[in-house]
């Protein structure tokens, strides 16, 4: 990936003041043009060679969340005639801006509107009510845009709280111009991610597994059955998008049961819980809906059986993960532990157990196969007669996704893994891709992709953790496609046919809900 970061890009501004501020930050490959307020001039000065174009300047804030000094990157620009220009690559520009602007600067991502006159009062409030973040006056430019990579970024001078006719406007304008100068390096980075013929290879399978689908459906069914709020102990699955979506529909996520009021339903997350959590719920008479993944529940059953047979249990897993915490809770006496957590082969050597002939091992379901096998080899060396699970504890979805991305990563320049940072299976996908020789990065969505990762990358591999929704993958693909033509490839993978049944919704206690 040797392409220069300062790839050719045209930055267009309506006003001379804006253009001068942008030129102060521009590199040698960056052309800053003043397009004015007329379509004819814009048509003359904007390039027609397919090179990236960014409209940059100042704007007025509409949403109450958008304050003076904030930057707004448009996902789509609406014109006064009803026209709409969409910018799927906008999230990558927002990500680049967040990296170059001073700490504390706010970059918003969303729809904006352009008008042919200044808006005040009632009209401004009406536009805000329609969901627009900001407004500018460059409607004439919209019709001149081509299919080249395109984005628009505005610095807010006047916001909803303090309109344009305010004593502070002049000072805020000067600050906005300084921000425009700082923004150019991010624009250049964004342009450097463009590519004239990129291959995008999607690993298969990817995204939701049967256990995640079941867990989400359980919360949705609980909301339908009981109405909001429905309490959920811990994140139902480890994905910020899923959690935010369920919160918007009435789910309330808590860390522990003492945060759950009496008389309401509570869902236990897919990662499993310690028996003490169930006992606490029973003691309080809570209506419990268990969303534990059946494959996680299988490991709990194996742990109880091994303990009942007189074994010490070695659990291969990651500390501070919900699944590990739940399994370790199966230990009948933590003061004299019979379940031991190990993460690396080195930790195996220091294990102390009462009877070296009575030892069994189990695994967290979301481990990387190759790394887990190293720990198993160390266990077999230290405890030659160690008991093994009847079948692999690493779940089918984890295994399938790791094998798929390993094959993809071997022939790609960079791999993007869609998933949240607290998702163990997503983190393992990054590690597997890196061990296969690719540069790999974990992102929740396109707005977390650093354009510098893509500079010169002719082939990009994409996958998603088992807890990441498929639409986020498509949003990443759309962002890449907006940076130049792509050839989408999807090698055949293992078809997953697992389906898990949903539990019954228990009756609420007779105590009235608070």
N, C-alpha and C positions, 0 to 999 in steps of 0.2 A: 504494500500500500504506500506508494511513493508519490502520489499526486500532491502538488503543492496545495497548502491550505488556502492561499489567496487565489482561488479560481475566479475566472471572470464573472462579475456580477454587476448589474445596474441597480443603483439605489435612486429612486425617484422621489422628489419632494415638490410640493406645490409652490412653496414660498421661497424667496431668495434667502431669507434668514435660516430656514431649515436646511437648504442645500449647502450653505456655507458651513453650518455646524457639522453636517455629515462629511463634508470634504476634509475637515480637520482630522477626522479619524480614519480616513480611507487609505487603503494600501494601493500599490501600483496597479493591481489588476482590477480595481474597483472604479467604476464610472458613476459619478454622481451627476444627475441631470435635474434641471428644474422644469417641471411639466406644466406649471401654471394651473389655471382653472378652466382651460378650454381643451376640448377633445382634439381639436385640430393640431394644437401644439404637442399634446401628448403623443399623438400618432406619429409626429415627425421625429421626436427625440427618443422614444422607447425602442429598444432593439427588436428585430424580427428574426434573430438567428437562433432562437431556442435557449439562449443563455438565461440564467435565473434573474428574476426581477423582484425587488422589494420596494414597496411604497412605505415611506417613513416620514414622520412629521409629528405634529401636535394634534390634540383632539380635546373634546369636552367629555367629561365622565358623565354617565347616565345612571348606572347602578349605584345604589347606596354604598356598596362594597368597594367601589372604585374611587380612590382619592387622588387629589392633585399630587403629581410626582410619580404616580404609578404608570406602568407600561401595559398597554393592551395589545395583544396579538390576536388578529381576527381569524377565527375558524371559517367565517363566511362574512362577506360584505354585502349588505342589502342597499340597493339604489332606490331613489325616489320613484322610479317608474316600475318598481316591483322586480327588477332584475336582481339576481343573486350570483355572486362570484364566490365559489368555495375554495378553501385553501387547506387540503388535507395534510400538507407538509408544515402547517403552522405550528403544531406541537413541538417539532424539532427546533424551530426558531425560538420558541418560548424556553425550551431547555437550554439552548445556547445563551440566551439573554440572562437567565438566572445564574449562569456560571460567570459572567463577566461583570454584571452590575454589582454595586457595593452591597455588602451584607445588610439585610433589612429591606432592600428594594423589593417591591411587589410586582410580579408579572402575572397578568390575568390572561386567560385564554377563553375566547368565546365570540359570539356574533357581534358585529358592529353595524352601524348604518351611516350612510353618507347622504347628505342633503344639498340642495342648491341655495340654502339660506340659513342664517343663524337661527337656532331654536332656543326658545325661552319658556319659562313657566309651564303652562298646561301641556304644550306640545312636548316639551322635554320630559315631563312626567309620564306622558303617554308612551313615548319611546322606551322609557325605562320599564314600564309595565309590560311591554311586548318582549322584554328579555334582552334588549341590547345593552352592551356594556359601555359603549362610547359612540360619539358622533363626530364626523368631520364634514368638510365641504368640498370633496373632490369627486363628486358624482360623474363629472365629464370623463374622468380617466378610466372608469370601469369598462366601458365599451371598447377600449383600445387594447385590452390585455389579450395575450395569446395563450397558447397551451404550454408555454414555458413554465418551469418551476416558479411559483409565485407565493408571496406572503406579504403581509402588511403589519407594521408595528407603529403604534402611536404612544407618545408621552402625553399624559393628561395634564392640562394646564388649569382648567376650571372644572370643578366637580359639582355634584348635585347639591351639596351643602352650601357652596359658595360659587355663585354663577360667574359669568364672564365679567360683568360690571362690578368688580370688587377691587378695593385698593391693593390687594396682594397679587393681583393678576400679573402685573409687570414683573415682579420678582419671581413668581412661579414660572413665567415664560422664560426668563434667563436660565433658571434651573433646568427647565425642560430642554433647552438647547444644549446645555452641557451633557445632559443624559443622552441626547441624540448622538453626540460625538463618541461617547463610550459604547454605544450600541453597535457601531459599525464593525468592530472586530467579531461580534457574534454573528452579524449578517454575513460576513466573509466566511466564517466557519460553516454556517448553514449552507452557503453556496458551494463550499468545498465538498459537501456530501452528495451533490448532484452527480449523476452518472448517465452517459448516453445509452448504455445497453447493459443493464444489471440483471443478473439472475437471482431470483428469490426462491430458495428451496425450503419447503415446509415439511418438517418431520411429521411422520404419521406412525402411531397415534400421538395426539397432543391434547391439551386442555382437559376438561372435566373427566373424571373417572366415575364409576358407578357409585362409589361410596360418597363422593362429594355431591353428586346429583341427588342422592337419597337424603343427605343431611340438609341441603337447601330446600328440598321438597317438604321435609318435615317441618321446618320453620314456616314455610308458606302455608302448609296445611294447618298448623297450629294457629296462625293468624286468622285463617279463614274460619276455623272452628270456634276459637275463643274470642276473637277480636283483639285489637291492640289495647294495652301493650302485652307482648309476650316476652318474657325474660329468657336470656340465653347465657349460660355460664361459659365464659371464655368465647373467643371467636369461633363461630360455627365451623368455618374452615379458614385457613390462613390466607385470606386474600382481601385486600383493602376495598376493592371494587365491590365484591360480593357483600361484605359487611356493611358498607355505606348504603347499598341498594336496599338491603333488608331493614336497616335503620330507618330509611325513608318511608318504609311501609309499616313501621310500628314495632320492630324488634328492638329490645333494649339489651345491650351486651354488658355483662358485669364480670368481675373477676371471681368473686366468691358468693356463696349462697346467702351470706348475711346481708348482702345488698338487695336481695329479692324480698319484696313485701309478702305478707301472709296472703293466702287465698288466690294466688295467681299461678298460671302454668310456668314451668321452667324447662328449657330444653338443654340437655347435656350435649356438648360439642362432639364432633366426629372423632376427636383424638382419644376419647376414653377418659375415665376418671378413676380415682382411687375408691375403694369400698367405703372409706370414711365419708366421702361426699354423698353417696347414696344413703348412708345411715343418717346423716344430718338432714337430708331431704325428707326421709321417712319420719324422723322425729318431729319435724315441723309440719308434717302433713301436706307437703307441697305436691302438686300434681306434676309428676316428672314425665317428660317425653325424652326417651333415650335415642339420640342420634349417633351413638358410637358406630363407627364403621364396622361391619361384621368381621373384616379381616383384622382389625385392631382387637375386637372382642375375642377372636380366636387366640391371639397371643396371651391375653389375660387368662383365658381358660387353660392354656398350656402352662402358664406360671403357677396357677393354683394346683394343677395336677402334679407338677414337678415338686412343689413344696410338700404336698400331701405324701409323696413317695419318699420324703426324707432328703431331698436334694438341696444343695445351695444352687441358686440361680444366678448366672452371669447374663446380664442384659446388655447387649451391644446397642448403644444409642447415644444420642446427643443430650448433654445436661441442659436443664432449663427449657426443654421442649415439653409441650403439654402431654404428648404421648408417653415420654419417658417418666414424667411426673406421675401420671396415672398408673403406669405399670409398677413403678417403685412402691406405690401405695399398697400393692398387694402383699408387701412384706408384713407378716404378722407381728413382728417385734422390731421396730426400727432401732431400738437400743441394743439389740443383739442381731444385727442384720443378717438375713439369709439371701437377700437379693443385692447384687453388686452391679453397679453401672460402670461400664468401660467404654471408651471411645477409640482407643488406639492400641496397637500391639504392645507398645511399651507399658501401658497400664496393666496388661495381663500379668506381666512378670512379678508385679508387687501384690497380687491378689492373695489374701489369706482367707481360707475357709476351714471349718471344723473337720471336714472329712474329704480328702482329696479324691476319694473314690466315689463320692456321691455329689457330682456336679453336673449341671445341665446348662445349656445356653439358649437364649432367645434373642430376637432382633427387633429393633424399631422397624416399622413397615416401610419407611421412606428412605432407607439408607442407599448409598451407592454400592452396587454389587461388588465391584472390584476392591473397594476399600474394606467392605465388610468381610470379604473373603480373607484378607490379610489378618484381621483380628481372629477369625475362626481358626486359621492356620496356627496362630500363636497359642490359642486355647488348646488345640489338639496336642501341641508340643508340650505344654505345661501340665495338662490333664489328659493323658492318653485315652482314658476311658470315658470322656465327657459325653453326656447325653445330648442328642440333637433333636430339634423340632421335627415332627413327622413329615412336614413339608416346609418349603422356604417361608420364612416370616415376611420377607420383603414382598410387598404386594405386587400383583401382576401389572398394575398400571405404572408403578414406579419402574419396574424392570422393562416393560415395553417402551416407555418414553426414553429411558437411558440408552437402550440399544438403538433406538431410532435416531437419536441425536448424535450418537457416536458415529454412525454411518454417514450422516449428513455433514458433521463437523470435519471429517477427514478431507473433504473437497471444497470447503468454503473458506473465504477470507475472514469472516467474522460471524459469530452466532449471537442472536438476540433471544434470550429466554424470557418469556412473559410470565411474571409471577411476583409475589410480594416477598420482602426480605425476611419475614418470619416463616416463610414456607420452606420446610426442610427439603421436600422433594424438588422444588424449583432450584434451590441452591445446589443440590446434587447434580442437576442437569448442567448448570454452569461448570461445575468441576469436571464432569464427564467430558464436556465439549473441549475444555482446556487440555485435558489429558490426551484428547484425540488430535491436538495440534492447532486448534482455532483460538483466536481471541474471542472471549465470550463475556457477555454482560447480562445482568438481570435487570429487567425494567417492569414497572407496573403497567406501562402503556407508552404510547409514542412520545408523550411529553417528558419522558425521562431518558430519551435517547440523545446522547451527546453526538452532534453531527461529526465531530472529529473521529469517532469510531468508524464512520462510514467512508471517510476520505479515501478514494482510490479502490474501494472494495467492489469488485466486479461480481462477486457471488456472496450473498448473505443467507445464512441459514436461520430459520425461525422455528422455535418450539414454544410450548407453554406447559407449566406445571399442572398437575392434576387438579389443582384448586383454582386455576385461572380460566375465566370465561372465554369462549371462542371469539366473541365480538372484539375483544381486546387484540387478539391476533390479527383480525381483519383490519383493525384500525392501524396497526403497525404496517401491514402490507400496503394499505392505502397511502400512508405517509411516504413510504419508499417509492411507490408508483408516482407520487406527485413530484418527486425529485428527478424524474426522467423515466423513459420507457423501461418496463421490467418484463422478464420472461418468468412466469410463475411455474414452478416445478413442484410436484408432490409425489415422491417415490412411494410405491405401494408399501404398506406396513401391515402389522398384525391387526386384524379386525377384532375389536373388543365387543363381546356380546353379553357381558355380565349385567345382570339387573338384580337389585336388592329390594325386597318388599319393605313397605313402610310399617312402622308400629301403629297400634291403635292409639287414638287420642284418649287419655284417661279422663274420667269425670272430675270436674273441679270440686274441691272440698265445699261443704255446705256453708262455710264461713264466707261472708260477703266480701267480694274483691274490694280492695282499697282504691 
